[in-house]
């Protein structure tokens, strides 16, 4: 879904992705490296899940 929606935010803007799939913890930073977007960071949301921040680079 991130790949489909990243172009909806302005260049340089940060989009937050909410996920409860443990694979997202490694997949989102890897996708950012592959697609040259900036992985800003993540925050664990209890009881299970994460918020991932990604800055649109192009």
Secondary structure, DSSP 4 states (H G I P E B T S, - for coil): -HHHHGGGSPTT-EEEEEE--TTHHHHHHHHHHHHT-EEEEEEE-SSS-EEEEEE---
